[in-house]
């Protein structure tokens, strides 16, 4: 997939996470980013993006 967003980024030998973690499931479970929300595929947690 050409538009796949990476989960991790490596810069100067350091690894950083590019996505939010699920606050219910904990570290390692990332929230999927949609147009108007973030959602967890494991527990169903949803966080809506604010309108600017």
N, C-alpha and C positions, 0 to 999 in steps of 0.2 A: 504494500500500500504506500503510495507516495505521500499522502497527507496524514499519515499516522504520527501522532505526537509522542515523543519519547517520554518515558517515565523518569529516567535518570539522565543526568548530564555530568560529564567529566571535564573539569577545567583545572589546569595546573596540578594534576595528580590528585584532585579532591573530587569526591562524588557528592552531588547534590540532587535532591528530589525535585522534580518539576511539577508534580501534582499534589493536591491536598490529601492528607490521610483522613480516614473515617474516624470521627471522634468516638464512636461506639465500638467499632471493631479493633481499633488501635493501629500501631505501626505496621506497615507492610500491606495494608488494604487501602487502596487508593480510590478516590471519588472520580467518577466519570464526569467529564465536562460536557454539558449540553448548552444549547443556545441561551436558555434562561435559568438554568439550575445546575447544581452539582448533585450527583446521586451515587449511592453505594449499591453495587450489584449483589452484595452478600446479605446485608440486613435491611436494605430499603431506605436507609437514612437519606433525606433530601434537604438540600440547602439552596434556597432561591437566591439568584443574583439580584442586587438592588438596581433599580433604574436610575440612570444618571442624566 
